Amino acid sequence: MDKPTDIFEHVSAPLPMKKAVSELRKKVLHHAASAESASEPHLHTFSVPVSISDPLLWLHGQDTYPKFFWSNREKNDIIAGTGLADRIDYDRTGTNSASFDKLQKAVSEKDPEARYFGGFCFNNEQKQDEQWKAFKSFTFILPLIQLSVINGKPALTCHLILDPEENTTEKYTLLLDAIDAINTSDAPDNTGIPEILSLSFSPDQKQWMETCELVLERFRKGLIGKIILARQTLLEFDHSFSPLLFLLRYPFPESSTYRFYFEPEKNTAFFSFSPERLYRRDCDLLLTEALAGTCSRETMDNGSEEACKQLLNSEKDIREHKFVKDAIARELKPICNVIDMEESVRALQLNRLVHLYTQCSASLKPEKNNDAAVLKTLHPTPAVGGVPKDEALEQIIRLEPFSRGWYAGPVGWISRNSAEFAVGIRSAVGSGNKVYLYSGAGLVKGSDPASEWEEVDHKIADILAITRQNV
């Protein structure tokens, strides 16, 4: 797909959704009547400016799957998508490196303008639990229909890939059917999250304390420098519901988080409110960061100011952050010509928490200017794995009584020349009437197991707060 994408749009005033759908249908019909036969697979993109206030509400009203939602931390790149124009996926146990290579090869053969949205599992060598059965080693999709708000400009878009080996008439018909199926209602949705029947932990607090003591003993013996242990919190509700309600009811819209949602089949979805960028790549320019060290704002009399002060003066948290910062700088050296890691550490303030945060920019070497190289280098970061990386991954599989699935894996989007991935933390997978929440805490020498348990509680508090809202 080296031929440039055909993009069919014209500059006009934003249209109400119903009129935008009608205009989009006209564009596709016009193209179908005049298109020439393709000699190779080719992407056609049709786009109409639209007036809409809430892409999440629009997505909730659609009944085509898969569904996804992406919003970057700056909130100037927001995409809601439904259906499949194209898919790249893989579902076989193996190394993470093999998964990254397979995605890279596939993307290199796609149209350079196409953005594919999706995610990876955290560790593809780990057997996954039942709740992850709908999620493959990785899945990335080009949506059939998408509603985007990029730099404040909303647009309704559809994608069509015509392949000379496929039935062109059938492809147009499928796209037109998808356009006709768009729900154009903008009525507010007052659906609430059902009542929680039970809440349980894996590991429970006693098991957590015992596991942390085993890890601290390994620290004392010098066998490992840092490890992230996670906890699974299971919520059981009184009936099945759409996990998208967690994003719709998220009460902290200004919080500095990525928002990611992927629903491969109805009422089964992974979602994340992540504060952490894995990286952003634009050609050879790479942006990444160290995010480690946590303090709760809610336990401080003066809120965020006191939390920032305590965190920036915490020997344990500064040491934990330094592990991550030094590891990232060290691991980037083989793939980068220039690395500019900030000297100073600053505080990233979220709704309930404050994190230590350091930005890093780098220039990729020509032979490493691809996403597979970057993913192999940065995932998993020491903020979700540990130091040394391979030893920490082995210990995580041995010590955690559940599989991580897509939790803490790279989630986001990828194209030929650019990509952005968040780390899929502060996340959950929902299916039917069950939602599994995931969060972790970084252990280093001197960590207090009871304090780390409380930190994990703080990290899922925003998601739990959503379940207690009255709509």
NORQUIWO-V977329 format. One record per backbone hydrogen bond with DSSP energy under -1.0 kcal/mol. NH is the residue of the N-H (numbers start at 1). CO is the residue of the C=O. E is the energy in kcal/mol with one decimal. If there is no record, write none. Layout:
# NORQUIWO-V977329
NH CO E
NH CO E
This chain:
# NORQUIWO-V977329
6 43 -1.8
8 45 -3.6
15 49 -1.9
20 16 -2.7
21 17 -2.5
22 18 -1.7
23 19 -2.6
24 20 -2.4
25 21 -2.2
26 22 -1.9
27 23 -2.0
28 24 -2.0
29 25 -2.5
30 26 -2.7
31 27 -2.2
32 28 -2.5
33 29 -1.8
34 30 -1.2
35 31 -2.1
42 162 -1.9
44 160 -3.0
45 6 -3.5
46 158 -2.4
47 8 -2.5
48 156 -2.5
50 154 -1.3
51 15 -2.8
58 54 -1.9
59 55 -2.7
60 56 -2.4
61 57 -1.2
62 59 -1.4
67 263 -2.0
68 81 -2.0
69 261 -2.3
70 79 -2.5
71 259 -1.9
72 77 -1.5
75 72 -1.0
78 149 -1.7
79 70 -2.7
80 147 -2.5
81 68 -2.3
82 145 -2.6
83 66 -1.8
85 142 -3.0
86 142 -1.6
88 140 -3.0
90 138 -2.1
94 124 -1.7
99 95 -1.4
100 96 -2.5
101 97 -2.3
102 98 -2.1
103 99 -2.2
104 100 -2.3
105 101 -2.5
106 102 -2.0
107 103 -2.8
108 104 -2.1
109 106 -1.2
110 107 -1.8
114 111 -1.5
116 414 -2.7
117 141 -2.7
118 412 -2.6
119 139 -1.7
120 410 -2.0
121 137 -2.3
122 405 -3.4
126 123 -1.7
132 129 -1.9
133 130 -1.9
135 132 -2.1
138 90 -1.8
139 119 -1.8
140 88 -2.6
141 117 -2.7
142 86 -2.7
144 82 -1.1
145 82 -2.3
146 157 -2.9
147 80 -3.0
148 155 -2.5
149 78 -2.8
150 153 -1.7
151 76 -2.4
153 150 -1.6
155 148 -2.3
156 48 -3.1
157 146 -2.9
158 46 -2.4
159 144 -1.8
160 44 -2.4
162 42 -2.4
166 163 -2.4
171 167 -1.8
172 168 -2.2
173 169 -2.3
174 170 -2.5
175 171 -2.1
176 172 -2.8
177 173 -2.4
178 174 -1.9
179 175 -2.3
180 176 -2.5
181 177 -1.4
182 179 -1.4
197 236 -3.7
198 236 -1.5
200 234 -1.9
202 232 -2.6
208 204 -2.6
209 205 -2.3
210 206 -2.0
211 207 -2.6
212 208 -2.7
213 209 -1.9
214 210 -1.7
215 211 -2.0
216 212 -2.8
217 213 -1.8
218 214 -1.5
219 215 -1.9
220 216 -2.1
221 217 -1.4
222 219 -1.5
223 218 -2.5
225 387 -2.5
226 387 -2.1
227 443 -1.9
228 385 -2.5
229 441 -2.1
231 439 -2.8
232 202 -2.9
233 437 -2.6
234 200 -2.7
235 435 -2.9
236 198 -2.3
237 433 -3.1
238 195 -1.7
241 432 -1.3
245 242 -1.9
246 243 -1.9
248 244 -2.4
249 245 -2.4
255 252 -1.9
257 255 -2.4
258 274 -4.0
259 71 -2.1
260 272 -2.1
261 69 -2.2
262 270 -2.5
263 67 -3.1
268 265 -2.1
269 430 -2.3
270 262 -2.4
271 428 -2.6
272 260 -2.3
273 426 -2.0
278 421 -2.5
279 421 -1.7
280 287 -2.2
281 419 -2.8
282 285 -2.3
283 417 -3.1
285 282 -2.4
286 362 -2.8
287 280 -2.6
288 360 -2.9
290 358 -2.8
292 356 -1.4
295 354 -2.1
297 352 -3.2
300 297 -1.3
303 300 -1.1
305 302 -1.0
307 303 -2.1
308 304 -2.8
309 305 -2.0
310 306 -2.6
311 307 -2.6
312 308 -2.6
314 311 -1.4
318 314 -2.8
319 315 -2.0
320 316 -2.3
321 317 -2.7
322 318 -2.3
323 319 -1.9
324 320 -1.4
325 321 -2.9
326 322 -2.8
327 323 -1.9
328 324 -2.4
329 325 -2.1
330 326 -2.3
331 327 -2.6
332 328 -1.8
335 332 -1.4
336 332 -1.3
337 363 -2.9
340 361 -3.4
342 359 -2.4
346 357 -2.4
348 355 -3.1
350 353 -3.1
354 295 -2.3
355 348 -2.3
356 293 -1.7
357 346 -2.7
358 290 -2.3
360 288 -2.3
361 340 -2.0
362 286 -2.5
363 338 -2.2
364 284 -3.0
365 335 -2.8
368 365 -1.8
369 366 -1.1
370 368 -2.3
374 370 -1.4
375 371 -3.0
376 372 -2.5
377 373 -1.4
378 374 -2.7
379 375 -2.3
384 381 -1.9
385 381 -1.9
387 226 -2.2
392 388 -2.3
393 389 -2.4
394 390 -2.0
395 391 -2.2
396 392 -2.5
397 393 -1.8
398 394 -1.7
399 395 -2.8
400 396 -2.4
407 404 -2.3
408 424 -3.0
409 406 -2.3
411 422 -2.3
412 118 -2.8
413 420 -2.4
414 116 -2.0
415 418 -2.3
419 281 -2.0
420 413 -2.0
421 279 -2.6
422 411 -3.2
423 276 -2.4
424 409 -2.7
425 423 -3.0
427 438 -1.2
428 271 -2.4
429 436 -1.9
430 269 -3.0
431 434 -2.8
432 267 -1.3
434 431 -2.0
435 235 -2.4
436 429 -2.8
437 233 -3.3
438 427 -2.8
439 231 -1.4
441 229 -2.3
443 227 -3.3
447 444 -2.3
452 448 -2.2
453 449 -2.0
454 450 -1.8
455 451 -2.1
456 452 -2.0
457 453 -1.8
458 454 -2.3
459 455 -1.9
460 456 -1.1
464 460 -2.4
465 461 -2.3
466 462 -1.2
469 466 -1.2
